[in-house]
Amino acid sequence: MGKTLFRAIAKGLLGRFLAYISLALGFWLLFQGFQSGNLSARIPFGLAGAASILIGMYLICLLYTSDAA
């Protein structure tokens, strides 16, 4: 019972929390990239933001498809 309870909590609450944090971090990084003054600082922020958003979207899709099954 302990393993299944922990697995359900990890997939449910913690998984969604990590996915939403990843999305928020990604959009914040993109915002910082657009607000930055020079081009050399914009590119790493943009790439990191885009990667974080994609990871967050993947986590959300992974969690929602595992709930449906």
A tleap script that builds the chain and sets N, CA, C and O, in Angstrom:
source leaprc.protein.ff14SB
mol = sequence {
  NMET GLY LYS THR LEU PHE ARG ALA ILE ALA
  LYS GLY LEU LEU GLY ARG PHE LEU ALA TYR
  ILE SER LEU ALA LEU GLY PHE TRP LEU LEU
  PHE GLN GLY PHE GLN SER GLY ASN LEU SER
  ALA ARG ILE PRO PHE GLY LEU ALA GLY ALA
  ALA SER ILE LEU ILE GLY MET TYR LEU ILE
  CYS LEU LEU TYR THR SER ASP ALA CALA
}
set mol.1.N position { 0.810 -1.186 0.000 }
set mol.1.CA position { 0.000 0.000 0.000 }
set mol.1.C position { 0.859 1.258 0.000 }
set mol.1.O position { 0.478 2.258 -0.608 }
set mol.2.N position { 1.986 1.230 0.655 }
set mol.2.CA position { 2.852 2.401 0.737 }
set mol.2.C position { 3.426 2.810 -0.608 }
set mol.2.O position { 3.517 3.997 -0.920 }
set mol.3.N position { 3.816 1.812 -1.409 }
set mol.3.CA position { 4.374 2.118 -2.729 }
set mol.3.C position { 3.330 2.690 -3.671 }
set mol.3.O position { 3.605 3.639 -4.405 }
set mol.4.N position { 2.145 2.123 -3.653 }
set mol.4.CA position { 1.100 2.614 -4.556 }
set mol.4.C position { 0.622 3.996 -4.148 }
set mol.4.O position { 0.302 4.817 -5.007 }
set mol.5.N position { 0.567 4.266 -2.853 }
set mol.5.CA position { 0.160 5.585 -2.387 }
set mol.5.C position { 1.203 6.631 -2.786 }
set mol.5.O position { 0.853 7.710 -3.264 }
set mol.6.N position { 2.476 6.312 -2.592 }
set mol.6.CA position { 3.537 7.237 -2.981 }
set mol.6.C position { 3.558 7.454 -4.487 }
set mol.6.O position { 3.772 8.575 -4.949 }
set mol.7.N position { 3.341 6.400 -5.248 }
set mol.7.CA position { 3.334 6.508 -6.706 }
set mol.7.C position { 2.167 7.372 -7.179 }
set mol.7.O position { 2.317 8.162 -8.111 }
set mol.8.N position { 1.017 7.227 -6.548 }
set mol.8.CA position { -0.146 8.032 -6.921 }
set mol.8.C position { 0.079 9.505 -6.583 }
set mol.8.O position { -0.287 10.385 -7.362 }
set mol.9.N position { 0.672 9.771 -5.436 }
set mol.9.CA position { 0.957 11.161 -5.049 }
set mol.9.C position { 2.010 11.754 -5.970 }
set mol.9.O position { 1.891 12.907 -6.386 }
set mol.10.N position { 3.038 10.981 -6.292 }
set mol.10.CA position { 4.109 11.491 -7.154 }
set mol.10.C position { 3.591 11.801 -8.546 }
set mol.10.O position { 3.968 12.815 -9.133 }
set mol.11.N position { 2.739 10.951 -9.080 }
set mol.11.CA position { 2.198 11.205 -10.415 }
set mol.11.C position { 1.160 12.311 -10.388 }
set mol.11.O position { 1.079 13.106 -11.325 }
set mol.12.N position { 0.384 12.372 -9.351 }
set mol.12.CA position { -0.701 13.334 -9.302 }
set mol.12.C position { -0.246 14.724 -8.913 }
set mol.12.O position { -0.161 15.618 -9.755 }
set mol.13.N position { 0.041 14.901 -7.661 }
set mol.13.CA position { 0.315 16.235 -7.127 }
set mol.13.C position { 1.704 16.741 -7.503 }
set mol.13.O position { 1.837 17.842 -8.036 }
set mol.14.N position { 2.715 15.964 -7.237 }
set mol.14.CA position { 4.081 16.415 -7.499 }
set mol.14.C position { 4.384 16.525 -8.989 }
set mol.14.O position { 5.099 17.432 -9.415 }
set mol.15.N position { 3.851 15.616 -9.768 }
set mol.15.CA position { 4.071 15.670 -11.208 }
set mol.15.C position { 3.469 16.914 -11.834 }
set mol.15.O position { 4.110 17.575 -12.652 }
set mol.16.N position { 2.238 17.237 -11.452 }
set mol.16.CA position { 1.603 18.445 -11.981 }
set mol.16.C position { 2.314 19.696 -11.492 }
set mol.16.O position { 2.472 20.660 -12.241 }
set mol.17.N position { 2.742 19.682 -10.238 }
set mol.17.CA position { 3.471 20.824 -9.697 }
set mol.17.C position { 4.761 21.059 -10.480 }
set mol.17.O position { 5.068 22.200 -10.827 }
set mol.18.N position { 5.509 20.015 -10.760 }
set mol.18.CA position { 6.746 20.157 -11.539 }
set mol.18.C position { 6.472 20.615 -12.964 }
set mol.18.O position { 7.233 21.406 -13.522 }
set mol.19.N position { 5.388 20.122 -13.554 }
set mol.19.CA position { 5.043 20.530 -14.914 }
set mol.19.C position { 4.680 22.008 -14.961 }
set mol.19.O position { 5.124 22.725 -15.858 }
set mol.20.N position { 3.888 22.468 -14.016 }
set mol.20.CA position { 3.486 23.879 -14.004 }
set mol.20.C position { 4.662 24.788 -13.667 }
set mol.20.O position { 4.761 25.890 -14.205 }
set mol.21.N position { 5.543 24.348 -12.795 }
set mol.21.CA position { 6.746 25.129 -12.483 }
set mol.21.C position { 7.633 25.227 -13.719 }
set mol.21.O position { 8.211 26.281 -13.986 }
set mol.22.N position { 7.745 24.148 -14.466 }
set mol.22.CA position { 8.552 24.164 -15.684 }
set mol.22.C position { 7.969 25.130 -16.713 }
set mol.22.O position { 8.713 25.857 -17.370 }
set mol.23.N position { 6.644 25.141 -16.857 }
set mol.23.CA position { 6.015 26.089 -17.777 }
set mol.23.C position { 6.230 27.529 -17.326 }
set mol.23.O position { 6.565 28.391 -18.138 }
set mol.24.N position { 6.043 27.788 -16.050 }
set mol.24.CA position { 6.221 29.148 -15.541 }
set mol.24.C position { 7.667 29.610 -15.713 }
set mol.24.O position { 7.914 30.751 -16.102 }
set mol.25.N position { 8.611 28.733 -15.428 }
set mol.25.CA position { 10.021 29.076 -15.609 }
set mol.25.C position { 10.336 29.344 -17.076 }
set mol.25.O position { 11.088 30.267 -17.388 }
set mol.26.N position { 9.774 28.555 -17.969 }
set mol.26.CA position { 10.007 28.749 -19.389 }
set mol.26.C position { 9.495 30.090 -19.886 }
set mol.26.O position { 10.196 30.792 -20.615 }
set mol.27.N position { 8.270 30.454 -19.495 }
set mol.27.CA position { 7.736 31.735 -19.929 }
set mol.27.C position { 8.481 32.902 -19.293 }
set mol.27.O position { 8.646 33.951 -19.916 }
set mol.28.N position { 8.935 32.719 -18.044 }
set mol.28.CA position { 9.720 33.774 -17.402 }
set mol.28.C position { 11.059 33.953 -18.120 }
set mol.28.O position { 11.508 35.081 -18.325 }
set mol.29.N position { 11.697 32.842 -18.501 }
set mol.29.CA position { 12.968 32.933 -19.224 }
set mol.29.C position { 12.792 33.588 -20.590 }
set mol.29.O position { 13.638 34.371 -21.021 }
set mol.30.N position { 11.687 33.267 -21.271 }
set mol.30.CA position { 11.422 33.931 -22.542 }
set mol.30.C position { 11.214 35.431 -22.344 }
set mol.30.O position { 11.707 36.240 -23.131 }
set mol.31.N position { 10.491 35.794 -21.304 }
set mol.31.CA position { 10.276 37.200 -20.998 }
set mol.31.C position { 11.600 37.909 -20.725 }
set mol.31.O position { 11.826 39.022 -21.201 }
set mol.32.N position { 12.465 37.264 -19.964 }
set mol.32.CA position { 13.776 37.850 -19.675 }
set mol.32.C position { 14.609 37.983 -20.943 }
set mol.32.O position { 15.356 38.948 -21.099 }
set mol.33.N position { 14.484 37.036 -21.832 }
set mol.33.CA position { 15.204 37.108 -23.099 }
set mol.33.C position { 14.747 38.264 -23.963 }
set mol.33.O position { 15.565 38.917 -24.612 }
set mol.34.N position { 13.443 38.526 -23.978 }
set mol.34.CA position { 12.938 39.641 -24.768 }
set mol.34.C position { 13.267 40.986 -24.120 }
set mol.34.O position { 13.414 41.987 -24.822 }
set mol.35.N position { 13.382 41.020 -22.811 }
set mol.35.CA position { 13.673 42.262 -22.109 }
set mol.35.C position { 15.159 42.597 -22.088 }
set mol.35.O position { 15.538 43.734 -21.805 }
set mol.36.N position { 15.988 41.623 -22.384 }
set mol.36.CA position { 17.433 41.828 -22.327 }
set mol.36.C position { 17.886 42.822 -23.393 }
set mol.36.O position { 17.306 42.901 -24.476 }
set mol.37.N position { 18.927 43.574 -23.064 }
set mol.37.CA position { 19.390 44.621 -23.957 }
set mol.37.C position { 20.197 44.127 -25.139 }
set mol.37.O position { 19.994 44.604 -26.256 }
set mol.38.N position { 21.093 43.202 -24.933 }
set mol.38.CA position { 21.962 42.791 -26.037 }
set mol.38.C position { 21.586 41.409 -26.565 }
set mol.38.O position { 20.995 40.590 -25.862 }
set mol.39.N position { 21.942 41.180 -27.806 }
set mol.39.CA position { 21.544 39.953 -28.492 }
set mol.39.C position { 22.224 38.717 -27.913 }
set mol.39.O position { 21.630 37.640 -27.883 }
set mol.40.N position { 23.451 38.865 -27.460 }
set mol.40.CA position { 24.167 37.687 -26.951 }
set mol.40.C position { 23.538 37.158 -25.659 }
set mol.40.O position { 23.701 35.981 -25.337 }
set mol.41.N position { 22.829 38.002 -24.922 }
set mol.41.CA position { 22.142 37.526 -23.717 }
set mol.41.C position { 20.762 36.989 -24.042 }
set mol.41.O position { 20.218 36.202 -23.267 }
set mol.42.N position { 20.178 37.387 -25.164 }
set mol.42.CA position { 18.829 36.953 -25.517 }
set mol.42.C position { 18.784 35.492 -25.955 }
set mol.42.O position { 17.843 34.771 -25.623 }
set mol.43.N position { 19.780 35.063 -26.687 }
set mol.43.CA position { 19.747 33.721 -27.276 }
set mol.43.C position { 19.731 32.619 -26.213 }
set mol.43.O position { 18.897 31.719 -26.312 }
set mol.44.N position { 20.608 32.642 -25.203 }
set mol.44.CA position { 20.533 31.569 -24.197 }
set mol.44.C position { 19.232 31.571 -23.402 }
set mol.44.O position { 18.693 30.509 -23.092 }
set mol.45.N position { 18.721 32.766 -23.068 }
set mol.45.CA position { 17.447 32.831 -22.355 }
set mol.45.C position { 16.319 32.276 -23.215 }
set mol.45.O position { 15.456 31.556 -22.713 }
set mol.46.N position { 16.317 32.598 -24.491 }
set mol.46.CA position { 15.280 32.099 -25.383 }
set mol.46.C position { 15.333 30.596 -25.548 }
set mol.46.O position { 14.299 29.929 -25.526 }
set mol.47.N position { 16.522 30.060 -25.712 }
set mol.47.CA position { 16.660 28.609 -25.866 }
set mol.47.C position { 16.285 27.867 -24.582 }
set mol.47.O position { 15.609 26.840 -24.624 }
set mol.48.N position { 16.727 28.392 -23.456 }
set mol.48.CA position { 16.380 27.754 -22.182 }
set mol.48.C position { 14.887 27.843 -21.912 }
set mol.48.O position { 14.289 26.892 -21.409 }
set mol.49.N position { 14.278 28.980 -22.244 }
set mol.49.CA position { 12.846 29.123 -22.062 }
set mol.49.C position { 12.062 28.182 -22.951 }
set mol.49.O position { 11.102 27.555 -22.504 }
set mol.50.N position { 12.462 28.078 -24.203 }
set mol.50.CA position { 11.771 27.183 -25.130 }
set mol.50.C position { 11.902 25.729 -24.677 }
set mol.50.O position { 10.931 24.975 -24.735 }
set mol.51.N position { 13.080 25.336 -24.232 }
set mol.51.CA position { 13.281 23.965 -23.759 }
set mol.51.C position { 12.444 23.691 -22.512 }
set mol.51.O position { 11.862 22.615 -22.377 }
set mol.52.N position { 12.384 24.650 -21.612 }
set mol.52.CA position { 11.607 24.465 -20.393 }
set mol.52.C position { 10.113 24.363 -20.691 }
set mol.52.O position { 9.410 23.572 -20.063 }
set mol.53.N position { 9.627 25.151 -21.636 }
set mol.53.CA position { 8.218 25.071 -22.011 }
set mol.53.C position { 7.908 23.717 -22.648 }
set mol.53.O position { 6.879 23.110 -22.351 }
set mol.54.N position { 8.785 23.251 -23.511 }
set mol.54.CA position { 8.561 21.940 -24.136 }
set mol.54.C position { 8.576 20.813 -23.110 }
set mol.54.O position { 7.776 19.881 -23.199 }
set mol.55.N position { 9.471 20.892 -22.146 }
set mol.55.CA position { 9.515 19.873 -21.094 }
set mol.55.C position { 8.247 19.920 -20.256 }
set mol.55.O position { 7.685 18.879 -19.917 }
set mol.56.N position { 7.796 21.124 -19.923 }
set mol.56.CA position { 6.557 21.251 -19.159 }
set mol.56.C position { 5.352 20.712 -19.908 }
set mol.56.O position { 4.501 20.044 -19.321 }
set mol.57.N position { 5.274 21.000 -21.205 }
set mol.57.CA position { 4.166 20.480 -22.002 }
set mol.57.C position { 4.221 18.956 -22.101 }
set mol.57.O position { 3.187 18.289 -22.060 }
set mol.58.N position { 5.422 18.412 -22.230 }
set mol.58.CA position { 5.572 16.957 -22.282 }
set mol.58.C position { 5.117 16.323 -20.966 }
set mol.58.O position { 4.430 15.302 -20.968 }
set mol.59.N position { 5.503 16.931 -19.852 }
set mol.59.CA position { 5.112 16.381 -18.555 }
set mol.59.C position { 3.599 16.425 -18.365 }
set mol.59.O position { 3.009 15.473 -17.856 }
set mol.60.N position { 2.972 17.523 -18.772 }
set mol.60.CA position { 1.527 17.628 -18.635 }
set mol.60.C position { 0.833 16.577 -19.496 }
set mol.60.O position { -0.099 15.918 -19.035 }
set mol.61.N position { 1.276 16.416 -20.740 }
set mol.61.CA position { 0.672 15.397 -21.610 }
set mol.61.C position { 0.903 14.004 -21.068 }
set mol.61.O position { 0.014 13.156 -21.143 }
set mol.62.N position { 2.073 13.756 -20.527 }
set mol.62.CA position { 2.379 12.442 -19.966 }
set mol.62.C position { 1.486 12.148 -18.773 }
set mol.62.O position { 0.999 11.027 -18.627 }
set mol.63.N position { 1.265 13.133 -17.924 }
set mol.63.CA position { 0.428 12.918 -16.756 }
set mol.63.C position { -1.037 12.748 -17.117 }
set mol.63.O position { -1.723 11.905 -16.539 }
set mol.64.N position { -1.531 13.545 -18.073 }
set mol.64.CA position { -2.934 13.439 -18.439 }
set mol.64.C position { -3.238 12.149 -19.195 }
set mol.64.O position { -4.326 11.592 -19.047 }
set mol.65.N position { -2.305 11.671 -19.994 }
set mol.65.CA position { -2.563 10.423 -20.704 }
set mol.65.C position { -2.461 9.225 -19.762 }
set mol.65.O position { -3.114 8.208 -19.995 }
set mol.66.N position { -1.662 9.323 -18.712 }
set mol.66.CA position { -1.589 8.219 -17.759 }
set mol.66.C position { -2.835 8.199 -16.871 }
set mol.66.O position { -3.198 7.139 -16.359 }
set mol.67.N position { -3.508 9.360 -16.673 }
set mol.67.CA position { -4.754 9.376 -15.917 }
set mol.67.C position { -5.897 8.755 -16.692 }
set mol.67.O position { -6.770 8.112 -16.109 }
set mol.68.N position { -5.897 8.943 -18.010 }
set mol.68.CA position { -6.982 8.438 -18.846 }
set mol.68.C position { -6.950 6.921 -18.960 }
set mol.68.O position { -7.995 6.291 -19.120 }
set mol.69.N position { -5.785 6.339 -18.881 }
set mol.69.CA position { -5.669 4.880 -19.051 }
set mol.69.C position { -6.052 4.123 -17.810 }
set mol.69.O position { -6.005 2.893 -17.799 }
savepdb mol mol.pdb
quit
